[in-house]
Amino acid sequence: MGATRWGDLVTAHHSTGIGDITVYMRLPRNAGSPLVRLLKFGPLRAVARALVPAGGPSTTRRAATGCEVWGEVTDGAGNTMTATLTGPNAYALTADASLRAVQRVLAGGIAPGTHTPATALGADFVRTLDGVTVTAPQ
């Protein structure tokens, strides 16, 4: 089983102070297929990369797909809260977030220094992005 390399996992601790964060990722049903295991072999992986078109999915595919992120937190007293972020395709979401983050930095008002996206732009920044909805049951 491989590790999830997700930058948000690292920045989440710095933004929240929570020291025990676990990430799970849903994988396609065939993720354990022999073909997938073969692609872990370096030379075959290089061939596969050469066959995959650069730039990710097509514009049509991106427009037809979206993303969903679900989170759950439990405090020391056992209280649990959940939230779900639903948005456009991750490529579109990343492009929108990147552009808006640069615009905010250029506009000023962000303290100098090292930041995570949440400490620089605020915890609700994601709610301002095109097509993003965050739902949290009360």
DSSP file (Angstrom, degrees, kcal/mol; ACC not computed):
  #  RESIDUE AA STRUCTURE BP1 BP2  ACC     N-H-->O    O-->H-N    N-H-->O    O-->H-N    TCO  KAPPA ALPHA  PHI   PSI    X-CA   Y-CA   Z-CA
    1    1 A M              0   0    0      0, 0.0     2,-0.1     0, 0.0     0, 0.0   0.000 360.0 360.0 360.0 128.3    0.0    0.0    0.0
    2    2 A G        -     0   0    0      1,-0.1     2,-0.2     0, 0.0     0, 0.0  -0.420 360.0-105.1 -88.7 163.1    1.5    3.4   -1.0
    3    3 A A        -     0   0    0     -2,-0.1     2,-0.7     1,-0.0    -1,-0.1  -0.545  28.2-117.7 -84.1 150.7    1.4    6.6    0.8
    4    4 A T        -     0   0    0     -2,-0.2     2,-1.1    19,-0.2    19,-0.1  -0.820  22.2-157.2 -87.6 115.9   -0.8    9.5   -0.1
    5    5 A R        +     0   0    0     -2,-0.7     2,-0.5     4,-0.0     3,-0.1  -0.778  31.7 153.9 -95.4  93.3    1.4   12.4   -1.1
    6    6 A W    >>  -     0   0    0     -2,-1.1     3,-1.7     1,-0.1     4,-0.8  -0.966  39.1-152.6-129.5 113.2   -1.0   15.3   -0.5
    7    7 A G  H >> S+     0   0    0     -2,-0.5     4,-2.3     1,-0.3     3,-0.6   0.824  95.2  63.3 -55.3 -34.4    0.4   18.7    0.3
    8    8 A D  H 3> S+     0   0    0      1,-0.2     4,-2.2     2,-0.2    -1,-0.3   0.796  93.9  62.4 -63.5 -26.7   -2.8   19.6    2.2
    9    9 A L  H <> S+     0   0    0     -3,-1.7     4,-0.8     2,-0.2    -1,-0.2   0.903 108.8  41.6 -63.3 -40.3   -2.0   16.9    4.7
   10   10 A V  H <X S+     0   0    0     -4,-0.8     4,-1.0    -3,-0.6     3,-0.5   0.930 117.0  46.0 -72.3 -46.5    1.2   18.7    5.6
   11   11 A T  H  X S+     0   0    0     -4,-2.3     4,-2.3     1,-0.2     5,-0.2   0.785  99.1  71.0 -71.3 -25.2   -0.2   22.2    5.7
   12   12 A A  H  X S+     0   0    0     -4,-2.2     4,-2.3     1,-0.2     6,-0.4   0.903  97.9  49.6 -58.2 -41.6   -3.3   21.1    7.7
   13   13 A H  H  X S+     0   0    0     -4,-0.8     4,-2.8    -3,-0.5    -1,-0.2   0.930 111.8  48.1 -62.2 -44.5   -1.2   20.6   10.8
   14   14 A H  H  < S+     0   0    0     -4,-1.0    -1,-0.2     1,-0.2    -2,-0.2   0.827 115.9  44.6 -67.2 -31.3    0.4   24.1   10.4
   15   15 A S  H  < S+     0   0    0     -4,-2.3    -1,-0.2     1,-0.1    -2,-0.2   0.832 129.3  22.1 -79.5 -34.1   -3.0   25.7    9.8
   16   16 A T  H  < S-     0   0    0     -4,-2.3    -3,-0.2    -5,-0.2    -2,-0.2   0.685  89.5-128.3-110.3 -23.4   -4.9   24.0   12.6
   17   17 A G     <  +     0   0    0     -4,-2.8     2,-0.4    -5,-0.4    -4,-0.2   0.462  58.6 144.8  82.0   0.5   -2.3   22.8   15.1
   18   18 A I        -     0   0    0     -6,-0.4    -1,-0.3     1,-0.1    -2,-0.2  -0.615  32.0-168.8 -75.6 124.6   -3.9   19.4   15.0
   19   19 A G  S    S+     0   0    0     -2,-0.4     2,-0.6     1,-0.2    -1,-0.1   0.609  70.4  60.1 -92.2 -12.4   -1.1   16.8   15.3
   20   20 A D        +     0   0    0     -7,-0.0     2,-0.5     2,-0.0    -1,-0.2  -0.797  64.3 155.9-122.4  88.2   -3.0   13.6   14.4
   21   21 A I        -     0   0    0     -2,-0.6     2,-0.4    -3,-0.1    -8,-0.0  -0.952  17.6-171.5-119.2 130.5   -4.3   13.9   10.8
   22   22 A T        -     0   0    0     -2,-0.5     2,-0.4     2,-0.0    -2,-0.0  -0.962   5.3-159.0-122.2 138.3   -5.1   10.9    8.7
   23   23 A V        -     0   0    0     -2,-0.4     2,-0.4   -19,-0.1   -19,-0.2  -0.954   5.4-171.4-118.7 135.6   -6.0   11.0    5.0
   24   24 A Y        -     0   0    0     -2,-0.4     2,-0.4     2,-0.0    -2,-0.0  -0.940   6.7-158.4-120.2 147.6   -7.8    8.2    3.1
   25   25 A M        -     0   0    0     -2,-0.4     2,-0.4     2,-0.0    -2,-0.0  -0.992  16.2-130.2-130.1 130.1   -8.2    8.2   -0.7
   26   26 A R        -     0   0    0     -2,-0.4    -2,-0.0     1,-0.0     0, 0.0  -0.635  29.0-163.1 -76.4 129.2  -10.9    6.3   -2.6
   27   27 A L        -     0   0    0     -2,-0.4     4,-0.0     1,-0.1    -1,-0.0  -0.823  27.2 -92.2-112.7 152.6   -9.3    4.3   -5.5
   28   28 A P    >   -     0   0    0      0, 0.0     3,-2.2     0, 0.0     4,-0.2  -0.223  41.3-108.0 -58.7 154.7  -10.9    2.8   -8.5
   29   29 A R  G >  S+     0   0    0      1,-0.3     3,-0.5     2,-0.1    -2,-0.0   0.802 119.4  51.4 -55.0 -33.6  -12.0   -0.8   -8.1
   30   30 A N  G >  S+     0   0    0      1,-0.2     3,-2.1     2,-0.1     6,-0.3   0.214  73.7 112.3 -92.1  16.8   -9.2   -2.0  -10.4
   31   31 A A  G <  S+     0   0    0     -3,-2.2    -1,-0.2     1,-0.3    -2,-0.1   0.763  80.3  47.7 -62.6 -23.8   -6.5   -0.1   -8.5
   32   32 A G  G <  S+     0   0    0     -3,-0.5    -1,-0.3    -4,-0.2    -2,-0.1   0.267  85.5 129.8 -98.5  12.4   -5.0   -3.5   -7.3
   33   33 A S  S <> S-     0   0    0     -3,-2.1     4,-2.1     1,-0.1     3,-0.2  -0.197  74.0-109.9 -65.2 158.1   -5.1   -5.0  -10.8
   34   34 A P  H  > S+     0   0    0      0, 0.0     4,-2.4     0, 0.0     5,-0.2   0.858 118.6  57.7 -55.9 -36.0   -2.0   -6.7  -12.2
   35   35 A L  H  > S+     0   0    0      2,-0.2     4,-1.7     1,-0.2    -4,-0.1   0.930 106.0  48.3 -61.7 -44.8   -1.6   -3.9  -14.7
   36   36 A V  H  4 S+     0   0    0     -6,-0.3     4,-0.4     1,-0.2    -1,-0.2   0.911 111.3  50.3 -62.6 -41.5   -1.4   -1.3  -11.9
   37   37 A R  H >< S+     0   0    0     -4,-2.1     3,-1.2     1,-0.2    -1,-0.2   0.886 108.0  53.7 -63.7 -37.5    1.1   -3.4  -10.0
   38   38 A L  H >< S+     0   0    0     -4,-2.4     3,-1.9     1,-0.2     6,-0.2   0.842  98.5  64.1 -64.1 -32.6    3.2   -3.7  -13.2
   39   39 A L  T 3< S+     0   0    0     -4,-1.7    -1,-0.2     1,-0.3    -2,-0.2   0.585  86.8  71.7 -71.5  -7.4    3.2    0.1  -13.6
   40   40 A K  T <  S+     0   0    0     -3,-1.2     2,-0.6    -4,-0.4    -1,-0.3   0.649  75.9  96.3 -76.9 -14.4    5.2    0.4  -10.4
   41   41 A F  S X> S-     0   0    0     -3,-1.9     4,-2.4    -4,-0.2     3,-0.6  -0.688  82.1-132.4 -78.8 119.3    8.1   -1.0  -12.3
   42   42 A G  H 3> S+     0   0    0     -2,-0.6     4,-2.3     1,-0.2     5,-0.2   0.812  98.8  46.9 -44.2 -55.3   10.2    2.0  -13.4
   43   43 A P  H 3> S+     0   0    0      0, 0.0     4,-1.7     0, 0.0    -1,-0.2   0.889 115.3  46.7 -61.9 -38.1   10.8    1.3  -17.1
   44   44 A L  H <> S+     0   0    0     -3,-0.6     4,-2.4    -6,-0.2    -2,-0.2   0.884 110.3  53.3 -69.4 -36.7    7.1    0.4  -17.7
   45   45 A R  H  X S+     0   0    0     -4,-2.4     4,-2.6     1,-0.2    -1,-0.2   0.897 106.7  53.0 -63.0 -39.6    6.0    3.5  -15.8
   46   46 A A  H  X S+     0   0    0     -4,-2.3     4,-1.8    -5,-0.2    -1,-0.2   0.900 109.7  48.1 -62.2 -41.2    8.3    5.6  -18.1
   47   47 A V  H  X S+     0   0    0     -4,-1.7     4,-1.3     2,-0.2    -2,-0.2   0.922 111.2  50.5 -64.9 -43.9    6.6    4.1  -21.2
   48   48 A A  H  X S+     0   0    0     -4,-2.4     4,-1.2     1,-0.2     3,-0.4   0.910 109.0  51.5 -61.3 -42.6    3.1    4.7  -19.7
   49   49 A R  H  < S+     0   0    0     -4,-2.6     3,-0.4     1,-0.2    -1,-0.2   0.885 106.7  54.1 -61.4 -37.8    4.0    8.3  -19.0
   50   50 A A  H  < S+     0   0    0     -4,-1.8    -1,-0.2     1,-0.2    -2,-0.2   0.798 109.2  49.1 -66.4 -27.2    5.2    8.8  -22.6
   51   51 A L  H  < S+     0   0    0     -4,-1.3    -1,-0.2    -3,-0.4    -2,-0.2   0.692  92.9  86.8 -85.9 -19.8    1.8    7.5  -23.8
   52   52 A V  S  < S-     0   0    0     -4,-1.2     4,-0.0    -3,-0.4     2,-0.0  -0.685  87.0-115.5 -84.8 128.6   -0.3    9.8  -21.6
   53   53 A P    >   -     0   0    0      0, 0.0     3,-0.7     0, 0.0    -2,-0.1  -0.342  31.1-113.6 -64.6 141.7   -1.0   13.2  -23.2
   54   54 A A  T 3  S+     0   0    0      1,-0.2    -4,-0.0    -4,-0.1    -5,-0.0  -0.345  93.8  45.7 -69.0 153.6    0.5   16.1  -21.4
   55   55 A G  T 3  S-     0   0    0     -2,-0.0    -1,-0.2     3,-0.0     0, 0.0   0.480 103.4-106.9  93.9   2.6   -1.8   18.6  -19.8
   56   56 A G  S <  S-     0   0    0     -3,-0.7     6,-0.0    -4,-0.0     0, 0.0  -0.297  73.4  -1.7  76.8-161.0   -4.2   16.2  -18.1
   57   57 A P  S    S-     0   0    0      0, 0.0     5,-0.0     0, 0.0    -3,-0.0  -0.179  83.3 -94.3 -66.9 158.3   -7.7   15.5  -19.2
   58   58 A S     >  -     0   0    0      1,-0.1     4,-2.8     4,-0.0     5,-0.2  -0.155  34.8-106.1 -65.7 164.1   -9.3   17.2  -22.2
   59   59 A T  H  > S+     0   0    0      1,-0.2     4,-2.3     2,-0.2     5,-0.2   0.892 123.0  52.1 -58.2 -40.9  -11.5   20.4  -21.8
   60   60 A T  H  > S+     0   0    0      2,-0.2     4,-1.3     1,-0.2    -1,-0.2   0.927 110.8  46.5 -62.5 -45.7  -14.5   18.2  -22.5
   61   61 A R  H  > S+     0   0    0      1,-0.2     4,-0.6     2,-0.2     3,-0.2   0.911 112.2  50.4 -64.4 -42.8  -13.6   15.7  -19.8
   62   62 A R  H >< S+     0   0    0     -4,-2.8     3,-0.9     1,-0.2    27,-0.6   0.903 109.8  50.7 -62.7 -40.1  -12.8   18.4  -17.2
   63   63 A A  H 3< S+     0   0    0     -4,-2.3    -1,-0.2     1,-0.2    -2,-0.2   0.788 111.2  49.4 -67.7 -26.3  -16.2   20.1  -17.9
   64   64 A A  H 3< S+     0   0    0     -4,-1.3     2,-0.3    -3,-0.2    -1,-0.2   0.494 108.0  60.2 -92.3  -4.3  -18.0   16.8  -17.4
   65   65 A T    <<  -     0   0    0     -3,-0.9    24,-0.9    -4,-0.6     2,-0.2  -0.825  57.4-176.5-124.9 162.7  -16.4   15.8  -14.1
   66   66 A G  E     -A   88   0A   0     -2,-0.3     2,-0.3    22,-0.2    24,-0.3  -0.695  19.5-116.5-138.1-169.7  -16.1   17.3  -10.7
   67   67 A C  E     -A   87   0A   0     20,-2.2    20,-2.3    -2,-0.2     2,-0.4  -0.951  14.9-165.4-135.9 157.9  -14.5   16.7   -7.3
   68   68 A E  E     -A   86   0A   0     -2,-0.3     2,-0.4    18,-0.2    18,-0.2  -0.982   2.2-173.1-145.1 131.6  -15.7   15.9   -3.8
   69   69 A V  E     -A   85   0A   0     16,-2.7    16,-3.4    -2,-0.4     2,-0.4  -0.994   6.2-167.6-126.7 127.3  -13.7   16.1   -0.6
   70   70 A W  E     -A   84   0A   0     -2,-0.4     2,-0.4    14,-0.2    14,-0.2  -0.930   7.4-173.8-115.2 137.8  -15.2   14.8    2.7
   71   71 A G  E     -A   83   0A   0     12,-2.9    12,-2.0    -2,-0.4     2,-0.4  -0.963  10.4-171.4-133.4 151.2  -13.7   15.5    6.0
   72   72 A E  E     -A   82   0A   0     -2,-0.4     2,-0.4    10,-0.2    10,-0.2  -0.999   4.9-172.3-139.1 135.7  -14.4   14.5    9.6
   73   73 A V  E     -A   81   0A   0      8,-2.6     8,-2.3    -2,-0.4     2,-0.4  -0.974   3.9-167.5-128.2 145.2  -12.8   15.8   12.8
   74   74 A T  E     -A   80   0A   0     -2,-0.4     6,-0.2     6,-0.2     2,-0.1  -0.998  12.9-147.1-131.1 129.2  -13.1   14.6   16.3
   75   75 A D    >   -     0   0    0      4,-2.3     3,-2.1    -2,-0.4    -2,-0.0  -0.297  37.8 -90.2 -88.3 178.3  -12.0   16.6   19.3
   76   76 A G  T 3  S+     0   0    0      1,-0.3    -1,-0.1     2,-0.1    -2,-0.0   0.730 126.1  55.9 -61.1 -23.9  -10.6   15.2   22.6
   77   77 A A  T 3  S-     0   0    0      2,-0.1    -1,-0.3     1,-0.0    -3,-0.0   0.447 120.9-105.7 -88.5  -0.7  -14.0   15.1   24.1
   78   78 A G    <   +     0   0    0     -3,-2.1     2,-0.3     1,-0.3    -2,-0.1   0.508  69.3 147.8  90.8   4.2  -15.3   12.9   21.3
   79   79 A N        -     0   0    0      1,-0.0    -4,-2.3    -5,-0.0     2,-0.4  -0.590  30.8-158.9 -74.1 132.9  -17.4   15.5   19.5
   80   80 A T  E     -A   74   0A   0     -2,-0.3     2,-0.3    -6,-0.2    -6,-0.2  -0.923  14.9-179.5-120.1 139.3  -17.4   14.9   15.8
   81   81 A M  E     -A   73   0A   0     -8,-2.3    -8,-2.6    -2,-0.4     2,-0.3  -0.976   6.8-165.9-131.3 148.1  -18.1   17.3   12.9
   82   82 A T  E     -A   72   0A   0     -2,-0.3     2,-0.3    55,-0.3   -10,-0.2  -0.900   5.9-178.8-128.5 160.2  -18.1   16.6    9.2
   83   83 A A  E     -A   71   0A   0    -12,-2.0   -12,-2.9    -2,-0.3     2,-0.4  -0.978  12.7-150.3-153.5 152.8  -18.1   18.7    6.0
   84   84 A T  E     -AB  70 135A   0     51,-2.6    51,-2.7    -2,-0.3     2,-0.5  -0.995   3.6-158.3-129.1 129.5  -18.2   18.0    2.3
   85   85 A L  E     -AB  69 134A   0    -16,-3.4   -16,-2.7    -2,-0.4     2,-0.4  -0.930  11.9-174.5-103.6 126.4  -16.7   20.2   -0.4
   86   86 A T  E     +AB  68 133A   0     47,-2.8    47,-2.7    -2,-0.5   -18,-0.2  -0.981  20.4 141.4-119.9 133.6  -18.1   19.7   -3.9
   87   87 A G  E     -A   67   0A   0    -20,-2.3   -20,-2.2    -2,-0.4    45,-0.2  -0.868  47.6 -63.9-154.9-174.0  -16.6   21.5   -6.8
   88   88 A P  E    S-A   66   0A   0      0, 0.0   -22,-0.2     0, 0.0    -1,-0.2  -0.080  81.1 -50.8 -70.9 178.8  -15.5   21.5  -10.4
   89   89 A N     >  -     0   0    0    -24,-0.9     4,-2.6   -27,-0.6     3,-0.3  -0.179  58.7-114.6 -48.5 143.9  -12.9   19.2  -11.8
   90   90 A A  H  > S+     0   0    0    -24,-0.3     4,-2.5     1,-0.2     5,-0.2   0.800 115.5  56.4 -59.4 -31.4   -9.7   19.4   -9.7
   91   91 A Y  H  > S+     0   0    0      2,-0.2     4,-2.2     1,-0.2    -1,-0.2   0.940 111.5  42.7 -64.9 -45.7   -7.7   20.9  -12.6
   92   92 A A  H  > S+     0   0    0     -3,-0.3     4,-2.5     2,-0.2    -2,-0.2   0.899 114.3  51.4 -65.8 -41.5  -10.3   23.8  -12.9
   93   93 A L  H  X S+     0   0    0     -4,-2.6     4,-2.6     1,-0.2     5,-0.2   0.917 111.0  47.8 -61.8 -44.1  -10.5   24.2   -9.2
   94   94 A T  H  X S+     0   0    0     -4,-2.5     4,-2.6    -5,-0.2     5,-0.2   0.908 111.7  49.6 -64.7 -42.7   -6.7   24.4   -8.9
   95   95 A A  H  X S+     0   0    0     -4,-2.2     4,-2.3     2,-0.2     5,-0.2   0.930 113.5  46.0 -62.8 -45.3   -6.4   27.0  -11.7
   96   96 A D  H  X S+     0   0    0     -4,-2.5     4,-2.4     2,-0.2     5,-0.2   0.934 114.6  47.4 -62.6 -47.1   -9.1   29.1  -10.1
   97   97 A A  H  X S+     0   0    0     -4,-2.6     4,-2.3    -5,-0.2    -2,-0.2   0.905 112.6  49.6 -62.7 -42.1   -7.6   28.9   -6.7
   98   98 A S  H  X S+     0   0    0     -4,-2.6     4,-2.3    -5,-0.2    -1,-0.2   0.932 112.1  47.0 -63.7 -46.5   -4.1   29.7   -8.0
   99   99 A L  H  X S+     0   0    0     -4,-2.3     4,-2.3     1,-0.2    -2,-0.2   0.931 114.8  45.9 -61.7 -46.7   -5.2   32.7   -9.9
  100  100 A R  H  X S+     0   0    0     -4,-2.4     4,-2.3     1,-0.2    -1,-0.2   0.865 110.6  53.6 -67.3 -35.2   -7.3   34.1   -7.1
  101  101 A A  H  X S+     0   0    0     -4,-2.3     4,-2.4    -5,-0.2    -1,-0.2   0.929 109.6  47.8 -64.6 -43.8   -4.5   33.5   -4.6
  102  102 A V  H  X S+     0   0    0     -4,-2.3     4,-2.8     1,-0.2     5,-0.2   0.915 110.7  52.0 -62.6 -42.4   -2.0   35.4   -6.7
  103  103 A Q  H  X S+     0   0    0     -4,-2.3     4,-1.7     1,-0.2    -1,-0.2   0.908 110.4  48.4 -60.3 -41.5   -4.5   38.3   -7.1
  104  104 A R  H  X S+     0   0    0     -4,-2.3     4,-0.7     2,-0.2    -2,-0.2   0.901 111.8  48.9 -65.9 -40.9   -4.9   38.4   -3.3
  105  105 A V  H >< S+     0   0    0     -4,-2.4     3,-1.1     1,-0.2     5,-0.3   0.937 112.4  48.1 -63.4 -46.0   -1.1   38.4   -2.7
  106  106 A L  H 3< S+     0   0    0     -4,-2.8    -1,-0.2     1,-0.3    -2,-0.2   0.809 106.0  58.3 -65.6 -29.5   -0.7   41.2   -5.3
  107  107 A A  H 3< S-     0   0    0     -4,-1.7    -1,-0.3    -5,-0.2    -2,-0.2   0.656 107.1-136.3 -73.9 -15.0   -3.5   43.2   -3.7
  108  108 A G    <<  +     0   0    0     -3,-1.1    -1,-0.2    -4,-0.7     3,-0.1  -0.226  68.0 111.0  87.2 179.5   -1.6   43.2   -0.4
  109  109 A G        +     0   0    0      1,-0.3     2,-0.6    -3,-0.1    -4,-0.1   0.423  52.2 114.1  92.4  -1.2   -2.9   42.6    3.1
  110  110 A I  S    S-     0   0    0     -5,-0.3    -1,-0.3    -6,-0.2     3,-0.1  -0.913  71.9-117.3-104.5 125.9   -1.2   39.3    3.6
  111  111 A A        -     0   0    0     -2,-0.6    -3,-0.0     9,-0.1    -1,-0.0  -0.272  34.1-104.3 -60.1 141.0    1.5   39.4    6.3
  112  112 A P  S    S+     0   0    0      0, 0.0     2,-0.3     0, 0.0    -1,-0.1  -0.262  78.6  59.1 -60.7 154.0    5.0   38.6    5.1
  113  113 A G  S    S-     0   0    0     -3,-0.1     2,-0.4     2,-0.0    -3,-0.0  -0.745  92.8 -32.4 124.9-169.9    6.4   35.2    5.9
  114  114 A T        +     0   0    0     -2,-0.3     2,-0.3     6,-0.0    -3,-0.0  -0.733  63.2 170.6 -91.7 133.5    5.6   31.6    5.4
  115  115 A H        -     0   0    0     -2,-0.4  -100,-0.1     4,-0.0    -2,-0.0  -0.925  33.7-132.5-137.1 158.7    2.0   30.6    5.1
  116  116 A T     >  -     0   0    0     -2,-0.3     4,-2.1  -105,-0.1     5,-0.3  -0.639  47.6-100.3 -92.5 167.2   -0.3   27.8    4.3
  117  117 A P  H  > S+     0   0    0      0, 0.0     4,-3.0     0, 0.0     5,-0.4   0.914 124.4  49.7 -55.9 -40.9   -3.2   28.7    2.0
  118  118 A A  H  > S+     0   0    0      1,-0.2     4,-1.8     2,-0.2     6,-0.1   0.890 111.0  47.0 -67.9 -39.2   -5.5   28.9    5.0
  119  119 A T  H  4 S+     0   0    0      2,-0.2    -1,-0.2     1,-0.2     4,-0.1   0.817 120.7  39.1 -74.1 -26.8   -3.3   31.1    7.1
  120  120 A A  H  < S+     0   0    0     -4,-2.1    -2,-0.2     2,-0.1    -1,-0.2   0.891 132.7  21.2 -83.3 -43.0   -2.6   33.5    4.1
  121  121 A L  H  < S-     0   0    0     -4,-3.0    -3,-0.2    -5,-0.3    -2,-0.2   0.559 111.2-104.0-108.5 -11.7   -6.1   33.6    2.5
  122  122 A G    ><  -     0   0    0     -4,-1.8     3,-1.6    -5,-0.4     4,-0.3   0.050  30.6 -86.5  98.8 150.6   -8.4   32.5    5.4
  123  123 A A  T 3  S+     0   0    0      1,-0.3     3,-0.4     2,-0.1    -1,-0.1   0.755 125.6  51.3 -63.2 -25.8  -10.3   29.3    6.1
  124  124 A D  T >  S+     0   0    0      1,-0.2     3,-1.2    -6,-0.1     4,-0.5   0.366  76.2 103.2 -95.7   6.0  -13.3   30.4    3.9
  125  125 A F  G X  S+     0   0    0     -3,-1.6     3,-2.0     1,-0.3     4,-0.4   0.895  75.9  59.4 -53.1 -42.9  -11.2   31.2    0.8
  126  126 A V  G >  S+     0   0    0     -3,-0.4     3,-1.3    -4,-0.3    -1,-0.3   0.806  95.3  63.7 -59.2 -29.3  -12.3   27.9   -0.8
  127  127 A R  G <  S+     0   0    0     -3,-1.2    -1,-0.3     1,-0.2    -2,-0.2   0.684  96.1  59.3 -68.9 -17.0  -15.9   29.0   -0.5
  128  128 A T  G <  S+     0   0    0     -3,-2.0    -1,-0.2    -4,-0.5    -2,-0.2   0.540  83.5 106.4 -87.6  -7.4  -15.2   31.9   -2.9
  129  129 A L  S X  S-     0   0    0     -3,-1.3     3,-1.8    -4,-0.4   -36,-0.1  -0.415  84.7 -89.0 -78.6 149.3  -14.0   29.7   -5.8
  130  130 A D  T 3  S+     0   0    0      1,-0.3    -1,-0.1   -38,-0.1     3,-0.1  -0.310 106.8   0.4 -59.1 127.7  -16.2   29.1   -8.8
  131  131 A G  T 3  S+     0   0    0      1,-0.2     2,-0.4   -44,-0.1    -1,-0.3   0.545  95.0 136.7  76.2   8.2  -18.6   26.2   -8.5
  132  132 A V    <   +     0   0    0     -3,-1.8     2,-0.4   -45,-0.2    -1,-0.2  -0.757  27.4 179.9 -95.4 133.4  -17.5   25.2   -4.9
  133  133 A T  E     -B   86   0A   0    -47,-2.7   -47,-2.8    -2,-0.4     2,-0.5  -0.999   9.1-164.1-127.9 132.8  -20.1   24.3   -2.3
  134  134 A V  E     -B   85   0A   0     -2,-0.4     2,-0.4   -49,-0.2   -49,-0.2  -0.978   8.9-172.5-117.5 124.0  -19.2   23.4    1.3
  135  135 A T  E     +B   84   0A   0    -51,-2.7   -51,-2.6    -2,-0.5    -2,-0.0  -0.956   8.1 177.0-118.8 134.8  -21.9   21.7    3.3
  136  136 A A        -     0   0    0     -2,-0.4   -53,-0.2   -53,-0.2    -2,-0.0  -0.939  29.3-127.8-135.9 111.3  -21.6   21.0    7.0
  137  137 A P              0   0    0      0, 0.0   -55,-0.3     0, 0.0    -2,-0.0  -0.273 360.0 360.0 -57.1 141.5  -24.5   19.4    8.8
  138  138 A Q              0   0    0    -57,-0.1   -57,-0.0     0, 0.0     0, 0.0   0.437 360.0 360.0 -87.7 360.0  -25.5   21.3   11.9
